[in-house]
């Protein structure tokens, strides 16, 4: 078991591993940010449609297309 732990520690200290991990973390962050932005944009569109005075049914029909 100690050999496996030592091998893991040797691999994780390499610059290549750290760079790959940094890129994976950046990709996760970028994906989360893109989803959050898309959700906020959708909310803003719905709010604008509701403020336009249209009925909720009209808003749903317009937003659904």
C-alpha positions as CSV (number, residue, x, y, z in Angstrom):
1,X,0.0,0.0,0.0
2,X,2.9,2.4,0.8
3,X,4.3,1.8,-2.7
4,X,1.0,2.8,-4.3
5,X,0.8,6.0,-2.1
6,X,4.4,6.8,-2.9
7,X,3.8,6.3,-6.6
8,X,0.7,8.6,-6.5
9,X,2.7,11.3,-4.7
10,X,5.5,11.1,-7.3
11,X,3.0,11.4,-10.1
12,X,1.1,14.3,-8.6
13,X,4.2,16.5,-8.1
14,X,5.1,16.5,-11.8
15,X,4.6,19.7,-13.7
16,X,2.6,17.8,-16.4
17,X,0.1,16.5,-13.8
18,X,-0.3,19.9,-12.2
19,X,-0.9,21.5,-15.5
20,X,-3.5,18.9,-16.5
21,X,-5.2,19.3,-13.2
22,X,-5.2,23.1,-13.5
23,X,-6.8,22.8,-17.0
24,X,-9.5,20.4,-15.7
25,X,-10.3,22.8,-12.9
26,X,-10.5,25.7,-15.3
27,X,-12.8,23.7,-17.6
28,X,-15.1,22.9,-14.7
29,X,-15.2,26.5,-13.7
30,X,-15.9,27.7,-17.2
31,X,-18.7,25.3,-17.7
32,X,-20.3,26.3,-14.4
33,X,-20.0,30.0,-15.3
34,X,-21.5,29.4,-18.8
35,X,-24.5,27.5,-17.3
36,X,-25.0,30.3,-14.7
37,X,-24.9,32.9,-17.4
38,X,-27.3,31.1,-19.6
39,X,-29.7,30.7,-16.7
40,X,-29.5,34.4,-15.8
41,X,-30.1,35.4,-19.5
42,X,-33.2,33.2,-19.6
43,X,-34.5,34.7,-16.4
44,X,-33.9,38.2,-17.8
45,X,-35.8,37.3,-21.0
46,X,-38.7,36.0,-19.1
47,X,-38.8,39.1,-16.9
48,X,-38.8,41.3,-19.9
49,X,-41.6,39.4,-21.5
50,X,-43.7,39.5,-18.3
51,X,-43.1,43.3,-18.0
52,X,-44.3,43.7,-21.6
53,X,-47.8,43.3,-20.3
54,X,-48.4,40.0,-22.1
55,X,-50.4,37.2,-20.3
56,X,-48.3,34.4,-18.8
57,X,-49.7,32.1,-21.5
58,X,-48.4,34.4,-24.2
59,X,-45.0,34.6,-22.5
60,X,-44.8,30.9,-22.3
61,X,-45.7,30.5,-25.9
62,X,-43.2,33.1,-27.0
63,X,-40.4,31.8,-24.8
64,X,-41.1,28.2,-25.7
65,X,-40.4,28.8,-29.4
